[in-house]
Amino acid sequence: MVNLQLHYDINNPELLSAFDELPFWSAPFGLKLLDQVTLKSGMKALDIGCGTGFPLTELAMRLGPTSHVYGLDPWTAAQNRLIKKLVAYGIQNVTLLNGVSESIPLIDNSIDLIVSNNGLNNVTDLELSLQECCRVSKPGAKLVFTFNLEASMAEFYTALKLVLYDFSVPAEPDAIQKQIASKRLPVSEYKRLLSDTGFTNIQVTYDRFQYRFASGTALFSHYFIRMAFLEGWMSVVPEPYRQQVFNELENRFNRLAASGGEVTLTIPYAVISAEKENS
């Protein structure tokens, strides 16, 4: 039976001490992001949504001591964890900023490079965040960010639709599509907003990876699935039907794994790079 009780406290120091497992999710995005970054000595860079430090620490070390990297995030507990990493790694060219991308605490025209690994797709106001990115960027500065696409985990959503239909669950029309759209804007919308807020030379690179599980039980027990995705999935299903629906999903994925060897969720994603217009 799927445990639908969500009990992760993201401010719990014990959870944060183990949170370095997050790069198993974010590393494919982050490595692709780093491939798009031009590294030069003496740069000033900003990582939006730096969390517990990936890719901020890697970027700071690759740029070297003549550069300076700012890490911006409102998540205080994560920054406390990140401070310990900076000390352990001996990184001295990083300044942490507690705040949000809608109000970046840096002066105008001061940054050569902005990166965000699955950060800008989770902000409250994307347009305002991009305006702020443009404001703090020097003319010609580069913005590089990643996000997963609308087709992410399509295998799960296909199974969910079938279970809702088979059980005659009175879900809201288009509830699944609305839940997806609330988290994943289309690439065309990102490109429009970038152009509107002062960025040019917009380039998009696509890639994908797979999240693989031995069974449906393993999928629904995985801590990151539970912390990052389960609540959104549950929101699609009316509360009286949730336990029944998710138990059936677990059973179906278990049968699929038994016959095919594993449960696979595909994660297509994009990396967008853009430059602030020279004025």
FIDRENLUM-401673 format. One record per residue (C-alpha): x, z, y. Coordinates in pm, 1 decimal. Layout:
// residues N
> px  pz  py
> X  Z  Y;
...
***
This chain:
// residues 279
> px  pz  py
> 0.0  0.0  0.0;
> 139.0  -99.3  339.5;
> 208.6  197.0  566.2;
> 40.3  108.7  896.6;
> 147.7  427.8  1071.4;
> 402.3  331.1  1336.4;
> 628.1  627.3  1402.9;
> 951.2  494.1  1551.9;
> 1060.6  677.2  1865.6;
> 1294.6  439.0  2047.3;
> 1434.1  730.1  2247.5;
> 1532.4  931.5  1939.1;
> 1914.7  969.0  1935.3;
> 1917.3  957.4  1554.7;
> 1742.2  620.1  1558.0;
> 1977.8  495.2  1828.3;
> 2278.8  602.0  1623.1;
> 2163.8  360.7  1351.6;
> 2036.5  92.7  1584.9;
> 2347.8  -119.5  1549.2;
> 2167.9  -287.1  1259.9;
> 1969.6  -474.8  1526.0;
> 2234.9  -752.1  1548.8;
> 2126.6  -865.1  1201.3;
> 1829.2  -1000.7  1394.1;
> 1994.2  -1080.2  1725.1;
> 2333.3  -1209.2  1606.1;
> 2220.9  -1567.3  1527.2;
> 2076.3  -1594.9  1878.5;
> 2376.6  -1425.5  2037.4;
> 2640.3  -1633.2  1862.3;
> 2465.3  -1950.6  1972.0;
> 2443.9  -1811.0  2325.4;
> 2817.1  -1739.9  2332.1;
> 2881.2  -2099.2  2224.6;
> 2712.4  -2214.1  2547.5;
> 2909.0  -1984.2  2778.4;
> 3211.5  -2101.2  2975.1;
> 3474.2  -1825.5  2973.7;
> 3707.2  -1794.6  3270.3;
> 3924.9  -1511.5  3393.1;
> 3804.8  -1330.4  3701.3;
> 3434.1  -1388.2  3641.7;
> 3152.0  -1154.0  3733.4;
> 2883.8  -1163.9  3465.3;
> 2548.9  -998.5  3402.1;
> 2377.0  -930.2  3068.4;
> 2000.2  -884.6  3115.0;
> 1841.5  -662.6  2851.3;
> 2176.4  -544.6  2717.7;
> 2021.2  -274.3  2497.4;
> 2281.0  -104.1  2281.9;
> 2545.1  -359.8  2373.7;
> 2515.6  -698.3  2206.5;
> 2638.1  -940.4  2331.2;
> 2756.7  -741.5  2635.6;
> 3055.2  -574.9  2467.1;
> 3164.1  -899.3  2300.6;
> 3136.0  -1092.2  2626.5;
> 3332.7  -826.2  2815.7;
> 3613.1  -833.5  2560.1;
> 3624.7  -1213.4  2548.3;
> 3639.6  -1239.6  2926.7;
> 3916.8  -982.5  2951.7;
> 4017.1  -719.3  3205.6;
> 4025.1  -946.7  3511.5;
> 3650.5  -1005.9  3475.3;
> 3366.0  -761.6  3521.7;
> 3038.9  -751.8  3327.6;
> 2722.2  -571.6  3433.8;
> 2470.5  -461.5  3173.4;
> 2110.4  -427.5  3292.4;
> 1841.5  -246.4  3093.7;
> 1567.8  12.7  3164.0;
> 1618.5  172.5  2820.8;
> 1814.1  488.1  2903.6;
> 1862.4  603.4  2545.0;
> 2014.0  269.1  2449.7;
> 2252.0  285.2  2743.6;
> 2362.4  632.4  2635.9;
> 2444.9  484.2  2297.1;
> 2624.8  193.6  2462.3;
> 2843.3  427.1  2670.2;
> 2983.0  572.3  2347.2;
> 3066.2  221.0  2225.8;
> 3245.3  133.4  2547.8;
> 3458.4  445.6  2512.9;
> 3526.6  381.4  2143.9;
> 3624.2  18.2  2206.6;
> 3828.3  102.4  2515.0;
> 3626.9  -139.7  2729.9;
> 3678.3  -67.4  3099.4;
> 3538.9  -381.1  3267.4;
> 3168.2  -296.4  3225.3;
> 2920.4  -130.9  3461.6;
> 2579.2  -31.3  3328.3;
> 2273.9  -66.6  3552.2;
> 1951.1  112.7  3467.8;
> 1674.1  -115.3  3587.5;
> 1464.3  -424.1  3528.6;
> 1526.7  -792.1  3585.8;
> 1241.5  -812.4  3834.7;
> 1460.3  -609.0  4072.7;
> 1827.4  -659.4  3990.8;
> 2042.2  -401.0  4175.5;
> 2316.0  -646.4  4277.1;
> 2387.4  -824.4  4604.2;
> 2306.3  -1189.1  4674.8;
> 2540.4  -1464.7  4553.3;
> 2765.4  -1227.1  4359.9;
> 2744.2  -1336.2  3993.5;
> 2916.7  -1626.5  3815.3;
> 2733.4  -1599.1  3482.7;
> 2406.3  -1446.3  3360.3;
> 2324.7  -1411.9  2990.9;
> 2019.4  -1270.7  2816.4;
> 1984.4  -1254.4  2439.9;
> 1611.5  -1223.6  2365.3;
> 1574.5  -1035.8  2691.8;
> 1405.6  -1262.7  2944.3;
> 1129.3  -1341.7  2693.2;
> 1029.9  -974.7  2700.3;
> 1012.5  -909.7  3074.8;
> 693.7  -819.0  3259.4;
> 719.3  -1097.9  3519.6;
> 934.3  -1392.3  3411.1;
> 900.1  -1587.7  3736.6;
> 1010.2  -1291.1  3946.9;
> 1295.5  -1223.6  3703.9;
> 1420.2  -1580.5  3737.8;
> 1392.9  -1558.0  4116.7;
> 1613.2  -1248.4  4099.8;
> 1859.3  -1427.4  3871.1;
> 1881.5  -1706.6  4125.9;
> 1925.3  -1461.1  4414.4;
> 2221.5  -1276.3  4262.5;
> 2388.8  -1594.5  4131.2;
> 2655.5  -1780.2  4322.7;
> 2586.3  -2149.9  4383.7;
> 2675.6  -2329.3  4061.3;
> 2655.6  -2010.5  3853.0;
> 2531.6  -2049.5  3498.1;
> 2232.1  -1881.2  3332.8;
> 2220.4  -1883.9  2950.8;
> 1942.5  -1716.4  2752.6;
> 1784.0  -1725.1  2407.3;
> 1433.9  -1677.8  2269.8;
> 1247.8  -1744.4  1947.3;
> 989.2  -2021.4  1946.9;
> 614.9  -2028.4  1886.0;
> 660.7  -2135.1  1522.8;
> 857.9  -1819.1  1438.9;
> 748.5  -1661.4  1110.0;
> 492.0  -1936.8  1053.7;
> 486.7  -1842.6  684.8;
> 349.0  -1499.3  770.2;
> 83.4  -1630.7  1007.3;
> -31.3  -1891.3  752.4;
> -78.6  -1617.1  493.9;
> -258.3  -1396.0  746.0;
> -504.3  -1673.6  833.2;
> -583.0  -1724.8  463.7;
> -644.7  -1355.1  403.1;
> -868.5  -1324.0  709.1;
> -1067.7  -1624.2  586.5;
> -1088.7  -1510.0  223.0;
> -1203.7  -1161.5  323.3;
> -1444.3  -1291.8  590.9;
> -1284.1  -1066.7  849.9;
> -1460.8  -1105.8  1188.5;
> -1142.5  -1155.1  1388.4;
> -1153.3  -1282.4  1745.2;
> -1134.7  -1662.5  1762.5;
> -778.6  -1777.4  1830.5;
> -658.5  -1416.5  1802.5;
> -345.8  -1520.1  1614.9;
> -256.4  -1791.5  1864.2;
> -313.5  -1552.5  2153.9;
> -87.3  -1293.0  1996.0;
> 187.6  -1552.3  1946.6;
> 147.3  -1690.5  2300.3;
> 170.5  -1340.2  2450.4;
> 528.1  -1314.1  2321.9;
> 655.9  -1672.9  2303.6;
> 619.9  -1916.3  2589.2;
> 674.7  -2286.6  2518.6;
> 1007.6  -2436.8  2621.5;
> 829.4  -2655.1  2877.5;
> 713.2  -2344.1  3064.3;
> 1064.4  -2199.6  3077.5;
> 1195.4  -2529.8  3211.7;
> 923.9  -2544.5  3478.0;
> 990.4  -2190.9  3595.2;
> 1365.5  -2248.1  3605.4;
> 1320.3  -2557.8  3818.9;
> 1073.4  -2381.1  4049.2;
> 1306.9  -2085.5  4104.8;
> 1617.9  -2282.4  4201.0;
> 1793.1  -2380.3  3878.9;
> 1902.3  -2727.5  3778.4;
> 2091.3  -2908.7  3500.1;
> 1863.8  -2744.1  3243.1;
> 1982.8  -2796.0  2885.6;
> 1808.0  -2683.1  2565.9;
> 1971.0  -2633.0  2225.1;
> 1760.4  -2566.2  1916.5;
> 1846.1  -2389.3  1592.3;
> 1685.0  -2174.1  1324.8;
> 1763.1  -1912.0  1064.8;
> 1570.9  -1739.2  786.8;
> 1469.9  -1378.9  733.2;
> 1460.4  -1338.2  354.3;
> 1311.5  -1054.6  148.0;
> 1294.9  -981.0  -223.0;
> 924.4  -897.8  -202.9;
> 628.2  -835.2  21.8;
> 688.1  -463.5  -19.8;
> 1043.1  -505.6  110.4;
> 914.3  -710.2  405.2;
> 659.9  -452.6  519.1;
> 903.2  -162.8  464.4;
> 1186.9  -314.4  666.9;
> 1248.4  -94.8  971.5;
> 1293.2  -379.8  1221.6;
> 983.8  -563.9  1099.5;
> 788.9  -241.6  1140.1;
> 935.7  -158.6  1480.5;
> 930.1  -504.0  1640.9;
> 651.6  -703.4  1474.8;
> 401.3  -496.0  1277.3;
> 208.9  -365.2  1577.5;
> 155.7  -719.4  1707.9;
> 42.3  -839.8  1366.3;
> -196.1  -546.9  1335.5;
> -352.3  -624.3  1674.4;
> -497.7  -946.8  1532.7;
> -700.7  -763.0  1267.9;
> -1000.2  -540.3  1358.8;
> -908.5  -180.6  1278.5;
> -1163.4  -123.4  995.4;
> -1010.5  -413.7  799.8;
> -640.2  -358.5  864.6;
> -542.3  -161.3  557.9;
> -730.8  -396.7  327.5;
> -582.2  -706.4  491.3;
> -223.6  -585.6  491.5;
> -245.3  -457.4  135.4;
> -359.8  -803.4  30.6;
> -80.4  -966.1  230.0;
> 170.2  -742.0  54.2;
> 23.0  -833.6  -285.4;
> 26.3  -1205.8  -208.3;
> 386.0  -1198.8  -90.3;
> 479.0  -996.5  -399.7;
> 322.0  -1260.3  -622.8;
> 496.2  -1535.0  -425.9;
> 831.0  -1360.7  -467.7;
> 771.1  -1305.9  -837.2;
> 710.2  -1675.9  -888.6;
> 956.8  -1818.3  -636.4;
> 1228.7  -1558.2  -610.9;
> 1185.6  -1428.2  -254.0;
> 979.6  -1417.7  64.2;
> 1119.9  -1631.8  345.7;
> 1027.1  -1618.8  714.7;
> 1171.4  -1897.5  929.8;
> 1287.9  -1819.6  1283.2;
> 1326.6  -2128.6  1503.1;
> 1481.3  -2050.2  1839.5;
> 1620.1  -2208.0  2154.3;
> 1912.8  -2153.3  2387.9;
> 1857.1  -2263.7  2746.3;
> 2140.4  -2306.7  2991.6;
> 2090.6  -2386.2  3359.0;
> 2285.3  -2374.2  3684.1;
> 2192.8  -2243.2  4024.4;
> 2157.2  -2528.9  4266.8;
> 2443.5  -2579.8  4508.7;
> 2304.3  -2548.0  4858.7;
***
